[in-house]
């Protein structure tokens, strides 16, 4: 599983947004975080589409959390930012097919599935609130 800048920026911006009681605008967030405004806007729009953020338009517009920080998991944030499931390897999900077509004698798949379950459980247990209080 590769965590890209999108995941990092999503987490950083969500931390800042969660600490405020008013909508946070992209200009302010991008300046404070040193992130490209257009890239951050794209990330925040993705988070809004996934019902993580609520978007407000106008001069006092911006973004606020739509869900409580104590119920928003790290896994949910990463998957929304990356626009794909968290996977250790291409073949680490049960519905996956072996890219080499050798499913019948693949010895590594059971181990990868166990690893995937542990990672998913770990990411599901960490919330945005856990991160901000750490």
MOQUIQUI-V721972 format. One record per pair of residues at least 12 apart in sequence whose ideal C-beta (glycine too) atoms are under 8 Angstrom apart, sorted by the first residue. I is the first residue (numbers start at 1). J is the second residue. D is the distance in whole Angstrom. If there is no record, write none. Layout:
I_J_D ; I_J_D
This chain:
1_86_5 ; 1_87_6 ; 1_88_6 ; 1_119_7 ; 3_78_7 ; 3_82_8 ; 4_81_8 ; 4_82_7 ; 5_39_8 ; 6_43_6 ; 6_81_4 ; 6_82_6 ; 7_77_7 ; 7_78_5 ; 7_81_5 ; 7_82_6 ; 9_33_7 ; 9_35_5 ; 9_39_7 ; 9_40_6 ; 9_43_5 ; 9_81_8 ; 10_43_5 ; 10_46_8 ; 10_47_6 ; 10_77_6 ; 10_78_8 ; 10_80_7 ; 10_81_4 ; 11_74_8 ; 11_77_6 ; 11_81_8 ; 11_131_7 ; 12_33_5 ; 12_35_8 ; 13_29_5 ; 13_33_7 ; 13_35_8 ; 13_40_6 ; 13_43_7 ; 13_44_6 ; 13_63_8 ; 14_47_7 ; 14_52_7 ; 14_53_8 ; 14_65_7 ; 14_72_8 ; 14_77_6 ; 14_128_6 ; 15_128_7 ; 15_131_7 ; 15_132_6 ; 16_29_6 ; 16_32_7 ; 16_33_7 ; 17_29_8 ; 17_53_7 ; 17_63_6 ; 17_64_6 ; 17_65_6 ; 18_65_6 ; 18_69_5 ; 18_128_6 ; 18_129_8 ; 18_132_6 ; 19_132_7 ; 20_64_8 ; 22_60_8 ; 22_62_8 ; 22_64_7 ; 23_56_5 ; 23_60_7 ; 23_61_6 ; 23_62_3 ; 23_63_6 ; 23_64_5 ; 24_62_5 ; 24_63_6 ; 24_64_7 ; 25_61_6 ; 25_62_4 ; 25_63_8 ; 26_40_6 ; 26_41_5 ; 26_44_6 ; 26_62_7 ; 26_63_8 ; 28_62_8 ; 29_44_8 ; 43_81_6 ; 44_63_5 ; 46_80_6 ; 46_81_7 ; 46_83_7 ; 47_63_8 ; 47_77_8 ; 47_80_5 ; 47_81_7 ; 48_63_7 ; 48_66_8 ; 50_76_8 ; 50_80_4 ; 51_66_6 ; 51_67_7 ; 52_65_7 ; 52_66_6 ; 52_67_6 ; 52_72_7 ; 52_76_7 ; 52_77_7 ; 52_80_6 ; 53_65_6 ; 53_66_6 ; 54_66_4 ; 65_128_8 ; 68_129_8 ; 69_127_6 ; 69_128_4 ; 69_129_4 ; 69_132_7 ; 70_127_5 ; 70_128_8 ; 70_129_4 ; 71_127_7 ; 72_127_6 ; 72_128_4 ; 72_129_8 ; 73_123_6 ; 73_124_5 ; 73_125_7 ; 73_126_7 ; 73_127_6 ; 74_123_5 ; 74_124_8 ; 74_126_4 ; 74_127_7 ; 74_128_8 ; 74_131_7 ; 75_120_6 ; 75_123_4 ; 75_124_5 ; 77_128_7 ; 78_123_7 ; 86_119_7 ; 86_120_7 ; 86_123_6 ; 87_116_7 ; 88_112_6 ; 88_115_5 ; 88_116_5 ; 88_119_6 ; 89_112_6 ; 91_106_7 ; 91_108_8 ; 91_109_6 ; 91_112_6 ; 92_109_8 ; 92_112_4 ; 92_113_6 ; 92_115_7 ; 92_116_4 ; 93_116_7 ; 94_113_7
